[in-house]
Amino acid sequence: MSAPPPLLGERLSKVFEAPAGPLTIFAGIDIAVQSGERVALTGESGAGKTTLLYLLGLLDRPTSGRILVNGADVSGLGEAELAAIRNRTIGYVWQRNTLLAEFSAVENVMMPLLIRGESRAAARETAAALLAEVGLAARSGHLAGELSGGEQQRVALARALAGSPAILLADEPTGNLDEKTAAQIIELIERIHSHRRLATLYVTHNPAFARRAHRVLRLEGGRLLPG
């Protein structure tokens, strides 16, 4: 029997309450991302791509449907249990990075490890190795606020890998970067994805980035369609 996909969403729906009545963002969505697979999620602004990514990343709950991580249904888990799964299983990279500007690059990467209870020495050693993996060893001691946009995204990627996740989720990871820097980040994500055999799902408006995925999905009119 084959192993279950690291990430699976079944019949996912999200409805928000609005002054004019319930607003359905999408309904009945099925999505699976396999180990070693890169899936690009595209669609117009406001289609619900980031909302779907938040559900799959266990940062929000669907109105209906269920999410399975490594074959286990996590729909009924409490916040503390979901936080533990996020810390150990899922890495995130956002368009606007959430680095703490007053902390160094290595300190930012250490944070998920410290949250999980690792010693400062062990966390620093792991963080330094991850920064070297993303080509930023020489800048590890610099404050995040002193780094360029591309360097900050490299730190964000290193931090996303801190827990050795099986799943990598990225929301417009090149959206704030110039074309040359964006290409470098795309190549880095692909290299790390292949080396670690991650299940990678990324939202992008960049057609060239989308075409490099193994599979493209388009969120349109509340439905998930082949890209």
C-alpha positions as CSV (number, residue, x, y, z in Angstrom):
1,M,0.0,0.0,0.0
2,S,1.4,3.4,-1.0
3,A,2.0,6.0,1.7
4,P,-0.7,8.7,2.1
5,P,0.2,12.2,0.7
6,P,1.7,14.5,3.3
7,L,-1.0,17.0,2.7
8,L,-4.6,16.3,1.7
9,G,-7.7,18.5,1.8
10,E,-11.1,16.9,1.2
11,R,-14.3,18.8,0.4
12,L,-13.0,22.0,1.8
13,S,-15.3,25.0,2.1
14,K,-14.8,28.5,3.6
15,V,-17.7,30.8,4.3
16,F,-17.3,34.3,5.9
17,E,-20.1,36.1,7.6
18,A,-20.6,39.5,5.9
19,P,-23.1,42.4,6.4
20,A,-25.0,41.3,3.3
21,G,-25.1,37.7,4.3
22,P,-22.7,34.7,4.2
23,L,-19.9,35.0,1.6
24,T,-18.7,31.7,0.2
25,I,-15.0,31.9,-0.9
26,F,-14.9,28.3,-2.2
27,A,-16.7,25.1,-1.6
28,G,-16.1,21.4,-2.1
29,I,-12.4,21.7,-2.9
30,D,-10.2,18.5,-3.0
31,I,-6.4,18.9,-3.1
32,A,-3.5,16.6,-2.5
33,V,0.2,17.3,-2.6
34,Q,2.6,14.3,-2.7
35,S,6.2,14.0,-1.4
36,G,8.6,15.4,-4.0
37,E,5.8,17.3,-5.8
38,R,5.7,21.0,-6.5
39,V,2.2,22.4,-7.0
40,A,1.6,26.0,-8.1
41,L,-1.7,27.6,-7.1
42,T,-2.8,30.4,-9.4
43,G,-5.9,32.6,-9.8
44,E,-7.1,36.2,-9.8
45,S,-6.6,38.4,-6.8
46,G,-9.4,37.8,-4.3
47,A,-10.1,34.3,-5.6
48,G,-9.2,32.8,-2.2
49,K,-5.7,31.4,-2.8
50,T,-4.2,32.7,0.5
51,T,-7.4,31.6,2.4
52,L,-6.9,28.1,1.0
53,L,-3.2,28.1,1.9
54,Y,-4.1,29.2,5.5
55,L,-6.5,26.3,5.8
56,L,-4.0,23.8,4.5
57,G,-1.3,25.3,6.7
58,L,-3.5,24.8,9.8
59,L,-3.6,28.5,10.5
60,D,-7.3,28.7,10.0
61,R,-10.2,26.1,10.0
62,P,-12.5,25.3,7.1
63,T,-16.2,25.9,7.4
64,S,-16.6,22.3,6.3
65,G,-14.4,19.5,5.0
66,R,-11.3,18.0,6.5
67,I,-7.5,18.2,6.3
68,L,-5.2,15.3,6.7
69,V,-1.4,15.6,7.4
70,N,0.6,12.5,6.8
71,G,-2.6,10.5,6.7
72,A,-4.0,11.7,10.0
73,D,-7.2,13.8,10.2
74,V,-6.4,17.0,12.1
75,S,-9.8,18.6,11.8
76,G,-10.8,18.0,15.4
77,L,-7.5,18.9,17.1
78,G,-7.1,21.8,19.5
79,E,-5.0,24.8,19.0
80,A,-2.0,23.5,21.0
81,E,-2.0,20.2,19.0
82,L,-2.2,22.1,15.7
83,A,0.6,24.4,16.7
84,A,2.8,21.4,17.5
85,I,2.1,19.9,14.0
86,R,2.8,23.3,12.4
87,N,6.1,23.5,14.2
88,R,7.3,20.0,13.2
89,T,5.7,19.3,9.9
90,I,5.0,22.5,7.9
91,G,7.3,25.3,6.8
92,Y,5.9,28.7,5.6
93,V,7.3,31.4,3.4
94,W,5.2,34.6,2.9
95,Q,5.4,37.4,0.4
96,R,5.9,39.9,3.2
97,N,8.3,38.1,5.5
98,T,7.6,38.0,9.2
99,L,11.2,38.3,10.3
100,L,11.9,40.3,13.4
101,A,14.0,43.2,12.2
102,E,15.8,43.7,15.5
103,F,17.1,40.2,15.7
104,S,19.9,38.7,13.6
105,A,19.4,36.3,10.8
106,V,20.6,33.3,12.9
107,E,18.3,34.4,15.8
108,N,15.3,34.5,13.5
109,V,16.0,31.0,12.2
110,M,16.6,29.7,15.8
111,M,13.1,30.8,17.0
112,P,11.0,27.7,15.8
113,L,13.6,25.5,17.4
114,L,13.6,27.3,20.7
115,I,9.8,27.1,20.7
116,R,10.0,23.4,20.4
117,G,12.3,23.3,23.4
118,E,15.8,22.8,21.9
119,S,18.8,24.4,23.7
120,R,20.1,27.7,22.4
121,A,23.4,26.0,21.5
122,A,21.7,23.2,19.4
123,A,19.3,25.7,17.9
124,R,22.1,28.0,16.9
125,E,24.1,25.2,15.3
126,T,21.1,24.1,13.2
127,A,20.2,27.6,12.3
128,A,23.8,28.3,11.1
129,A,23.7,25.2,8.9
130,L,20.4,26.2,7.4
131,L,21.7,29.7,6.6
132,A,24.7,28.1,4.9
133,E,22.2,25.9,2.9
134,V,20.5,29.0,1.5
135,G,23.8,30.7,0.8
136,L,23.7,33.2,3.6
137,A,26.4,32.0,6.0
138,A,28.3,35.2,5.7
139,R,25.3,37.3,6.8
140,S,24.1,35.2,9.7
141,G,25.1,37.8,12.3
142,H,23.5,40.7,10.5
143,L,20.2,42.1,11.8
144,A,17.3,41.0,9.6
145,G,16.4,44.7,9.0
146,E,19.8,45.3,7.5
147,L,19.4,42.6,4.8
148,S,18.1,43.1,1.3
149,G,14.7,41.8,0.2
150,G,16.3,38.7,-1.4
151,E,18.4,38.0,1.6
152,Q,15.4,38.3,3.9
153,Q,13.6,35.8,1.8
154,R,16.5,33.4,2.1
155,V,16.4,33.8,5.9
156,A,12.6,33.2,5.8
157,L,13.2,30.0,3.8
158,A,15.9,28.9,6.2
159,R,13.5,29.5,9.1
160,A,10.8,27.5,7.3
161,L,13.1,24.6,7.1
162,A,14.1,24.7,10.8
163,G,11.8,22.0,11.9
164,S,12.7,19.6,9.0
165,P,9.2,19.8,7.6
166,A,7.6,17.4,5.2
167,I,5.5,20.2,3.7
168,L,6.5,23.6,2.4
169,L,3.8,26.3,1.8
170,A,4.7,29.6,0.1
171,D,2.5,32.6,-0.6
172,E,3.9,34.8,-3.4
173,P,7.5,34.2,-2.2
174,T,8.9,36.3,-5.1
175,G,6.1,38.9,-5.2
176,N,8.2,41.8,-3.7
177,L,11.4,41.0,-5.5
178,D,13.0,42.2,-8.7
179,E,13.2,39.8,-11.6
180,K,16.8,38.7,-11.1
181,T,16.4,38.2,-7.4
182,A,13.1,36.4,-7.9
183,A,14.8,34.0,-10.3
184,Q,17.4,33.2,-7.7
185,I,14.8,32.5,-5.0
186,I,12.8,30.3,-7.4
187,E,15.9,28.2,-8.1
188,L,16.7,28.0,-4.4
189,I,13.2,26.8,-3.5
190,E,13.4,24.2,-6.3
191,R,16.8,23.0,-5.2
192,I,15.8,22.7,-1.6
193,H,12.5,21.0,-2.5
194,S,14.3,18.4,-4.6
195,H,17.1,17.8,-2.0
196,R,14.5,17.3,0.9
197,R,11.7,15.7,-1.2
198,L,9.2,18.1,0.2
199,A,5.5,18.4,-0.6
200,T,5.5,22.0,-1.9
201,L,2.5,24.2,-2.6
202,Y,3.0,27.8,-3.6
203,V,0.7,30.6,-4.6
204,T,2.1,32.7,-7.5
205,H,1.1,35.3,-10.0
206,N,4.4,34.7,-11.9
207,P,3.5,32.6,-15.0
208,A,7.1,31.5,-15.4
209,F,7.3,30.3,-11.8
210,A,4.0,28.5,-12.2
211,R,5.1,26.7,-15.4
212,R,8.1,25.2,-13.5
213,A,5.9,23.3,-11.1
214,H,5.0,19.7,-11.6
215,R,1.4,20.6,-11.6
216,V,-0.6,23.9,-11.8
217,L,-4.0,24.4,-10.2
218,R,-6.2,27.5,-10.7
219,L,-8.7,28.8,-8.1
220,E,-11.6,30.3,-10.0
221,G,-15.2,31.0,-9.1
222,G,-14.9,29.0,-5.9
223,R,-13.6,25.9,-7.7
224,L,-10.2,24.4,-8.1
225,L,-9.4,23.7,-11.7
226,P,-6.4,22.2,-13.6
227,G,-4.1,25.2,-14.5
